[in-house]
Amino acid sequence: MFALFRSRKRNFVAPEVTLEVLDQFYPISALSQHHKILLSAKAKIVRIKKGKLITKVGSTDNYQYYLLQGKALLKAQDGKSKAITASTAAARHPIANLQPRRYSVFAKTAVTLLVFDRNVLSSYFEQAKEVFSPVQNNESYTPILSTTPLDTAVQAVLDHFEHDISTGRFILPSIPEVASQIVESLDDPDISVNKIARKVSLDPAIAIKLVSCANSPLFRGTREVTSCEEAIVRIGVRTTRDLVKVFAVRDLYQSKTPEIQKRLRSHWNVSKQVAAIAYILARLNRTIDPNQAMLGGAIHNIGVVPALLYAEQMPEVLDRYELTIDEFVNKTKTQMGVFMLKHWEWPDQLIDVVSHAENWSYQSSNQFIDMTDIVIVANAHLNILRKFLTCPPLNEISSFSKLSIKLGLTPEKSIQILVNAKKELQSVTSTIAFPN
């Protein structure tokens, strides 16, 4: 045992580790009575003086701690801190669960800890894997054992996410009603431009955006347009539909919390660049509508929106499993995006884009280049241009192989094409960027 166990008071009488005590804590409470009886003999009760260090950030010891009495203070490396009080919901879970430790833990008051050897816990849970399923009725979900991989923690939070949606605790972001009506009306092949313009005029913000787009370098004609109807004529009905979707999606990247807003804007900056590259690649390919490809690029990362908003509104869920916001978002954005587009009842073609935007070995069901191929290659190009180093070389990406065969591209040639198309890329990104 290390130093903390030598700090106990000489006159301290440790409480008995009964089954009732063990039942206070997750995931121990889900073990069978037989395992809990065995575990009670292995537990240690420790008394720590006020102000003493319990465990240090970055450490990797072999203990798991539960708070029986008093208050503990958790401090992260960035200076943020949070307190845990015994007998509260937060205290039912192990303190500073993951290793290496994400927090330094101090005794804010004199505290009593229930301490287990992690190897012992692991062996018991290995014999009772069924404890990792959600608890039924009104009980909260069973959290992970501290030695389980991070992906298990992510799945646990995803379970909470779906549960919170089903119970109304978290409301999934949705496309504004007027935008939905506009998109729906644009799918009617018999609708007139005049009727479309009247629909668009119900949302002045969208009308202004379309007029601005019609006068942008991407669509600019010989004269400036001033009306919504003129803008739709110049842009075209199909492009109007795609742009309305892009603007509706873009406007979801908003939060009143500065920390979340900063992340949302950063993610949108990536999405708009993928959209611009997809537009150029689709125009070269000539089998995919460039504006559809732009929409695919714009929504490829849409899952970051519900993920970040969930982290903003339900921070206690991430805290329970000791996930940082960025870990959670990066590992759930694909599932979140697919979930949300299905909820919106958007086309399978776009759902496929979100599902596979970072799947470098993606193989479509046919030999033809599809929108998902275009977005994957666009995403890979941005990774290379910005030196993200999160994708393999272009010639090892299946979707790029399809493009290279049709267009005679090499990795070097395709990068040079984008470098030469700098002005056009800027035109697309400025068209769908947030206004200054």
C-alpha positions as CSV (number, residue, x, y, z in Angstrom):
1,M,0.0,0.0,0.0
2,F,1.2,3.5,-0.7
3,A,1.3,6.6,1.6
4,L,-2.4,7.5,1.7
5,F,-3.1,4.4,3.8
6,R,-0.6,5.5,6.4
7,S,-2.6,8.7,6.9
8,R,-5.5,7.1,8.7
9,K,-6.2,8.2,12.3
10,R,-5.1,5.8,15.0
11,N,-8.5,6.0,16.7
12,F,-10.5,5.6,13.5
13,V,-12.9,2.6,13.6
14,A,-13.6,1.5,10.1
15,P,-17.3,0.8,9.3
16,E,-18.2,-2.8,8.4
17,V,-18.3,-3.5,4.6
18,T,-21.8,-5.1,4.5
19,L,-23.9,-6.0,1.4
20,E,-25.9,-2.8,2.1
21,V,-22.8,-0.7,1.9
22,L,-21.8,-2.4,-1.4
23,D,-25.3,-1.9,-2.8
24,Q,-24.8,1.9,-2.6
25,F,-22.2,1.8,-5.5
26,Y,-22.2,1.2,-9.2
27,P,-21.4,-1.1,-10.9
28,I,-20.9,-3.2,-7.7
29,S,-24.6,-3.2,-6.9
30,A,-25.3,-5.2,-10.1
31,L,-23.1,-8.1,-9.0
32,S,-24.7,-11.3,-7.6
33,Q,-25.0,-11.7,-3.8
34,H,-22.3,-14.4,-4.0
35,H,-19.8,-12.1,-5.7
36,K,-20.6,-9.2,-3.3
37,I,-20.0,-11.4,-0.3
38,L,-16.6,-12.4,-1.7
39,L,-15.9,-8.8,-2.6
40,S,-16.7,-7.5,0.9
41,A,-13.8,-9.6,2.3
42,K,-11.4,-7.9,-0.2
43,A,-12.5,-4.3,0.5
44,K,-10.5,-1.8,2.5
45,I,-11.9,1.2,4.4
46,V,-9.5,4.1,4.6
47,R,-9.7,7.5,6.5
48,I,-8.0,10.5,4.9
49,K,-7.4,13.8,6.6
50,K,-8.7,17.1,5.2
51,G,-6.5,18.5,2.5
52,K,-4.6,15.3,1.8
53,L,-3.9,14.1,-1.7
54,I,-5.8,10.8,-2.6
55,T,-4.5,10.3,-6.1
56,K,-2.7,12.4,-8.6
57,V,-3.6,13.4,-12.2
58,G,-1.7,11.2,-14.7
59,S,-1.0,8.4,-12.2
60,T,-1.7,4.7,-12.9
61,D,-2.2,2.9,-9.6
62,N,-4.1,-0.3,-9.1
63,Y,-6.9,1.0,-6.9
64,Q,-10.5,2.0,-7.3
65,Y,-12.0,4.5,-4.9
66,Y,-15.6,5.1,-3.6
67,L,-16.5,7.9,-1.3
68,L,-18.3,6.7,1.8
69,Q,-18.1,9.8,4.0
70,G,-17.2,13.5,3.6
71,K,-16.3,15.6,0.5
72,A,-13.7,15.0,-2.2
73,L,-12.4,17.7,-4.6
74,L,-11.3,16.7,-8.2
75,K,-8.9,19.0,-10.0
76,A,-8.1,18.6,-13.7
77,Q,-4.9,19.7,-15.4
78,D,-6.6,22.8,-16.9
79,G,-7.5,24.0,-13.4
80,K,-11.1,23.1,-13.5
81,S,-12.5,21.4,-10.4
82,K,-15.6,19.8,-9.1
83,A,-16.6,18.5,-5.7
84,I,-18.3,15.2,-4.8
85,T,-20.2,14.7,-1.6
86,A,-20.8,11.3,0.0
87,S,-24.4,9.8,-0.4
88,T,-25.1,11.9,-3.5
89,A,-25.7,10.4,-7.0
90,A,-22.2,11.4,-8.1
91,A,-20.7,9.5,-5.2
92,R,-22.3,6.3,-6.3
93,H,-19.6,6.0,-9.0
94,P,-15.9,5.4,-8.6
95,I,-13.8,8.6,-8.2
96,A,-11.4,9.5,-11.1
97,N,-12.3,6.4,-12.8
98,L,-10.1,6.2,-15.9
99,Q,-6.3,5.6,-15.9
100,P,-4.1,7.4,-16.3
101,R,-6.0,9.5,-13.8
102,R,-7.7,12.6,-15.4
103,Y,-8.0,14.4,-12.0
104,S,-6.0,14.9,-8.9
105,V,-8.3,14.0,-6.0
106,F,-8.0,15.7,-2.6
107,A,-9.9,15.3,0.7
108,K,-12.0,18.5,0.9
109,T,-13.1,17.4,4.3
110,A,-11.9,14.4,6.3
111,V,-13.1,11.5,4.1
112,T,-13.7,7.8,4.4
113,L,-13.0,5.8,1.3
114,L,-14.0,2.3,0.2
115,V,-10.9,1.0,-1.8
116,F,-10.7,-2.1,-4.1
117,D,-7.9,-3.7,-5.9
118,R,-8.8,-3.2,-9.6
119,N,-7.6,-6.7,-10.6
120,V,-10.0,-8.2,-8.1
121,L,-12.9,-6.2,-9.4
122,S,-12.0,-7.1,-13.0
123,S,-12.0,-10.8,-12.2
124,Y,-15.5,-10.6,-10.6
125,F,-17.0,-8.6,-13.4
126,E,-15.5,-10.9,-16.0
127,Q,-17.6,-13.6,-14.4
128,A,-20.7,-11.5,-14.5
129,K,-20.6,-9.6,-17.8
130,E,-24.4,-9.1,-17.8
131,V,-23.9,-6.2,-15.4
132,F,-22.9,-4.0,-18.3
133,S,-26.4,-3.9,-19.7
134,P,-28.7,-1.0,-18.7
135,V,-30.6,-1.4,-15.5
136,Q,-34.4,-1.6,-16.1
137,N,-37.3,0.3,-14.6
138,N,-36.4,3.7,-13.1
139,E,-32.8,2.9,-12.2
140,S,-30.0,4.7,-14.0
141,Y,-27.8,2.9,-16.5
142,T,-25.1,0.7,-15.1
143,P,-21.8,2.5,-15.7
144,I,-18.7,0.8,-16.9
145,L,-16.0,-0.8,-14.9
146,S,-13.0,1.4,-14.6
147,T,-10.8,-1.1,-16.5
148,T,-13.0,-1.2,-19.6
149,P,-11.9,0.5,-22.8
150,L,-12.9,4.1,-23.6
151,D,-15.2,2.8,-26.4
152,T,-17.4,1.1,-23.7
153,A,-17.7,4.5,-22.0
154,V,-18.8,6.1,-25.3
155,Q,-21.4,3.4,-25.8
156,A,-22.7,3.9,-22.3
157,V,-23.2,7.7,-23.0
158,L,-24.8,6.9,-26.3
159,D,-27.3,4.7,-24.4
160,H,-28.0,7.7,-22.2
161,F,-28.4,9.9,-25.2
162,E,-31.1,7.7,-26.8
163,H,-32.8,7.3,-23.4
164,D,-32.8,11.0,-22.8
165,I,-34.4,11.6,-26.3
166,S,-37.1,9.0,-25.7
167,T,-38.0,10.5,-22.3
168,G,-37.9,14.1,-23.6
169,R,-34.9,15.2,-21.4
170,F,-33.0,16.1,-24.6
171,I,-34.6,17.6,-27.7
172,L,-32.8,16.6,-31.0
173,P,-32.0,19.7,-33.2
174,S,-34.4,20.1,-36.1
175,I,-34.6,22.0,-39.3
176,P,-36.8,25.1,-39.0
177,E,-40.3,24.5,-40.1
178,V,-40.2,27.1,-42.9
179,A,-37.1,25.6,-44.4
180,S,-38.6,22.1,-44.2
181,Q,-41.7,23.4,-46.1
182,I,-39.5,25.1,-48.7
183,V,-37.5,21.9,-49.3
184,E,-40.7,19.8,-49.5
185,S,-42.4,22.2,-52.0
186,L,-39.3,22.2,-54.2
187,D,-39.6,18.4,-54.6
188,D,-42.9,19.1,-56.4
189,P,-42.1,19.0,-60.2
190,D,-45.1,21.1,-61.1
191,I,-44.6,24.0,-58.7
192,S,-43.9,27.3,-60.3
193,V,-40.9,29.6,-59.5
194,N,-43.5,32.2,-58.3
195,K,-44.9,29.8,-55.8
196,I,-41.4,28.8,-54.6
197,A,-40.5,32.5,-54.2
198,R,-43.6,33.0,-52.1
199,K,-42.7,30.1,-49.9
200,V,-39.1,31.3,-49.5
201,S,-40.4,34.8,-48.6
202,L,-42.0,33.4,-45.5
203,D,-38.4,33.3,-44.1
204,P,-36.8,36.6,-44.9
205,A,-33.4,35.3,-43.7
206,I,-33.4,32.5,-46.3
207,A,-34.7,34.9,-49.0
208,I,-31.8,37.3,-48.3
209,K,-29.3,34.4,-48.4
210,L,-30.6,33.2,-51.8
211,V,-30.4,36.7,-53.3
212,S,-26.9,37.1,-52.0
213,C,-25.9,33.7,-53.4
214,A,-27.3,34.6,-56.8
215,N,-25.1,37.7,-56.8
216,S,-22.0,35.8,-55.6
217,P,-19.1,34.8,-57.8
218,L,-20.4,31.3,-57.8
219,F,-23.6,32.2,-59.7
220,R,-23.1,35.8,-60.8
221,G,-24.7,36.8,-64.1
222,T,-24.5,39.9,-66.2
223,R,-26.6,42.0,-63.9
224,E,-27.5,42.1,-60.2
225,V,-30.7,40.4,-59.1
226,T,-32.8,42.0,-56.4
227,S,-35.8,39.7,-55.9
228,C,-36.1,36.2,-54.5
229,E,-37.9,35.0,-57.7
230,E,-35.0,36.3,-59.9
231,A,-32.5,34.6,-57.6
232,I,-34.3,31.2,-57.9
233,V,-34.4,31.6,-61.7
234,R,-30.7,32.2,-61.8
235,I,-29.7,29.6,-59.3
236,G,-32.2,26.9,-60.5
237,V,-34.8,25.1,-58.5
238,R,-32.7,22.0,-57.6
239,T,-29.8,24.2,-56.5
240,T,-32.2,26.4,-54.4
241,R,-33.4,23.2,-52.6
242,D,-29.8,22.2,-51.9
243,L,-28.8,25.7,-50.7
244,V,-31.8,25.9,-48.4
245,K,-30.7,22.7,-46.8
246,V,-27.1,23.9,-46.5
247,F,-28.3,27.1,-44.8
248,A,-30.7,25.3,-42.5
249,V,-27.9,22.9,-41.4
250,R,-25.4,25.7,-41.0
251,D,-27.7,27.6,-38.7
252,L,-27.8,24.7,-36.4
253,Y,-24.1,25.3,-35.6
254,Q,-25.0,27.7,-32.8
255,S,-24.8,27.8,-29.0
256,K,-25.0,30.4,-26.3
257,T,-22.1,28.7,-24.4
258,P,-18.8,30.2,-25.7
259,E,-16.9,26.9,-25.2
260,I,-19.5,25.0,-27.3
261,Q,-19.9,27.8,-29.8
262,K,-16.2,27.9,-30.5
263,R,-16.2,24.1,-31.3
264,L,-19.3,24.4,-33.4
265,R,-17.8,27.1,-35.6
266,S,-14.6,25.2,-35.9
267,H,-16.4,22.1,-37.1
268,W,-18.5,24.2,-39.6
269,N,-15.3,25.6,-41.0
270,V,-14.1,22.1,-41.8
271,S,-17.5,21.2,-43.2
272,K,-17.7,24.1,-45.6
273,Q,-14.2,23.4,-46.9
274,V,-15.1,19.7,-47.5
275,A,-18.2,21.0,-49.3
276,A,-16.2,23.3,-51.5
277,I,-13.7,20.6,-52.5
278,A,-16.6,18.1,-53.1
279,Y,-18.1,20.8,-55.4
280,I,-14.9,21.0,-57.5
281,L,-14.4,17.2,-57.6
282,A,-18.0,16.6,-58.7
283,R,-17.7,19.2,-61.5
284,L,-14.7,17.4,-62.8
285,N,-16.4,14.0,-62.5
286,R,-19.6,15.2,-64.3
287,T,-21.8,12.4,-63.0
288,I,-22.7,14.0,-59.7
289,D,-24.5,17.3,-59.4
290,P,-21.8,19.7,-57.9
291,N,-24.5,21.4,-55.7
292,Q,-25.6,18.0,-54.4
293,A,-21.9,17.2,-53.7
294,M,-21.6,20.5,-51.9
295,L,-24.6,19.6,-49.7
296,G,-23.1,16.2,-49.0
297,G,-19.8,17.9,-47.9
298,A,-21.7,20.4,-45.8
299,I,-23.6,17.7,-43.8
300,H,-20.9,15.0,-43.7
301,N,-20.0,16.1,-40.1
302,I,-23.5,17.0,-39.0
303,G,-23.3,14.6,-36.0
304,V,-21.1,17.1,-34.1
305,V,-24.1,19.3,-33.6
306,P,-26.3,16.9,-31.5
307,A,-23.1,15.6,-29.8
308,L,-21.9,19.0,-28.7
309,L,-25.4,20.2,-27.7
310,Y,-25.8,17.0,-25.6
311,A,-22.5,17.6,-23.9
312,E,-23.6,21.2,-23.2
313,Q,-26.9,20.3,-21.7
314,M,-26.0,17.0,-20.0
315,P,-22.4,17.5,-18.8
316,E,-23.1,15.2,-15.8
317,V,-23.4,12.2,-18.1
318,L,-20.0,12.7,-19.7
319,D,-18.5,13.4,-16.2
320,R,-19.9,10.1,-14.9
321,Y,-17.8,8.2,-17.5
322,E,-14.9,10.8,-17.4
323,L,-15.1,11.6,-21.1
324,T,-13.9,14.9,-22.4
325,I,-16.2,16.8,-24.8
326,D,-13.8,16.3,-27.7
327,E,-13.4,12.5,-27.0
328,F,-17.1,12.1,-26.9
329,V,-17.7,14.2,-30.1
330,N,-15.0,12.5,-32.1
331,K,-16.2,9.0,-31.2
332,T,-19.9,9.6,-31.6
333,K,-20.4,12.1,-34.5
334,T,-21.1,9.4,-37.1
335,Q,-23.7,7.6,-35.0
336,M,-25.2,10.9,-33.9
337,G,-25.3,12.2,-37.5
338,V,-27.0,9.1,-38.9
339,F,-29.5,9.1,-36.0
340,M,-30.4,12.7,-36.7
341,L,-30.8,12.4,-40.4
342,K,-33.0,9.4,-40.0
343,H,-35.1,11.4,-37.5
344,W,-35.4,14.1,-40.1
345,E,-36.3,11.5,-42.8
346,W,-33.6,12.7,-45.1
347,P,-32.7,10.7,-48.2
348,D,-30.6,7.5,-47.8
349,Q,-28.0,9.0,-50.2
350,L,-27.2,11.7,-47.6
351,I,-27.3,9.3,-44.7
352,D,-24.8,7.1,-46.5
353,V,-22.5,10.2,-46.8
354,V,-22.6,10.7,-43.0
355,S,-22.1,7.0,-42.3
356,H,-18.9,6.7,-44.4
357,A,-17.4,10.2,-44.7
358,E,-14.3,9.0,-42.8
359,N,-14.4,5.3,-44.0
360,W,-11.3,5.3,-46.2
361,S,-12.0,1.7,-47.3
362,Y,-15.6,2.4,-48.3
363,Q,-16.9,0.3,-51.2
364,S,-20.3,1.3,-52.7
365,S,-22.8,-1.3,-53.9
366,N,-22.0,-0.4,-57.5
367,Q,-18.9,0.4,-59.6
368,F,-20.0,3.9,-60.4
369,I,-18.8,7.0,-58.5
370,D,-21.4,8.1,-56.0
371,M,-21.8,11.2,-53.7
372,T,-20.2,9.3,-50.8
373,D,-17.1,8.6,-52.9
374,I,-16.9,12.3,-53.8
375,V,-17.2,13.4,-50.1
376,I,-14.7,10.8,-48.9
377,V,-12.1,12.0,-51.4
378,A,-12.9,15.7,-50.5
379,N,-12.5,14.9,-46.9
380,A,-9.2,13.2,-47.6
381,H,-7.9,16.1,-49.6
382,L,-8.7,18.5,-46.8
383,N,-6.8,16.2,-44.4
384,I,-3.8,16.3,-46.6
385,L,-3.9,20.0,-47.4
386,R,-4.2,20.9,-43.7
387,K,-1.8,18.2,-42.7
388,F,-4.3,16.5,-40.3
389,L,-2.6,13.2,-40.9
390,T,-5.8,11.3,-40.0
391,C,-6.2,9.5,-43.4
392,P,-4.0,7.1,-45.5
393,P,-2.3,8.3,-48.7
394,L,-4.7,9.0,-51.5
395,N,-3.7,6.0,-53.6
396,E,-4.7,3.7,-50.7
397,I,-8.3,5.1,-50.5
398,S,-10.8,3.0,-52.4
399,S,-13.0,6.0,-53.5
400,F,-9.9,7.9,-54.9
401,S,-9.0,4.8,-57.0
402,K,-12.4,5.0,-58.7
403,L,-12.0,8.7,-59.4
404,S,-8.4,8.3,-60.6
405,I,-9.4,5.6,-63.1
406,K,-12.1,7.8,-64.6
407,L,-10.3,11.1,-64.6
408,G,-6.7,9.9,-65.0
409,L,-5.8,11.5,-61.6
410,T,-2.7,10.9,-59.6
411,P,-2.5,12.1,-56.0
412,E,-0.2,14.9,-57.0
413,K,-2.4,15.9,-59.9
414,S,-5.5,16.0,-57.9
415,I,-3.9,18.2,-55.2
416,Q,-2.6,20.5,-57.9
417,I,-6.1,20.8,-59.4
418,L,-7.4,22.1,-56.0
419,V,-4.5,24.5,-55.6
420,N,-5.3,25.9,-59.1
421,A,-9.0,26.1,-58.2
422,K,-8.3,28.3,-55.1
423,K,-10.6,31.2,-56.3
424,E,-13.5,28.8,-56.9
425,L,-13.0,27.1,-53.6
426,Q,-13.1,30.5,-51.9
427,S,-16.3,31.3,-53.8
428,V,-18.1,28.2,-52.5
429,T,-16.9,28.6,-48.9
430,S,-17.9,32.3,-48.9
431,T,-21.3,31.4,-50.2
432,I,-22.1,29.1,-47.3
433,A,-20.0,30.8,-44.6
434,F,-21.6,32.4,-41.6
435,P,-22.1,36.2,-42.2
436,N,-19.5,38.4,-40.6
